[in-house]
């Protein structure tokens, strides 16, 4: 597996994890832009259903700082987390931003600092969302 992809599992339904992540984003004042329900698209296409979601979100102030360093970063923001069901577990997937942002200027110390800040947000949201989903599961 790609080392830049971070994966965590929880013994909950994917829908419960998505809802917990959305609640966590709202509690932190992070803007949710879109929730993509891939199963809905699969159903509409007549394909086998796989519960899978992509949550797209961001912090406009942090995103602006990234773009001020490199406009090419536009392809990597807003941030995304994926959630899918694997038997009795929800799987949370997100990317380590350091390798992505490093591609825009490995010598740029500010990009490295911003990548660390973004990764901190991703990790905090992931951990809190997983904990929240576990508390909500009967």
Secondary structure, 3 states (H helix, E strand, C coil): CCCCEEEEEECCCHHHHHHHHHHHHHHCCCEEEEEEEHHHHHHHHCCCCCCEEEEEEECHHHHHHHHHHCHHHHHHCCEEEEEEEECCEEEEEEECHHHHHHCCCCCCHHHHHHHHHHHHHHHHHHHHHHHHHHHHCC
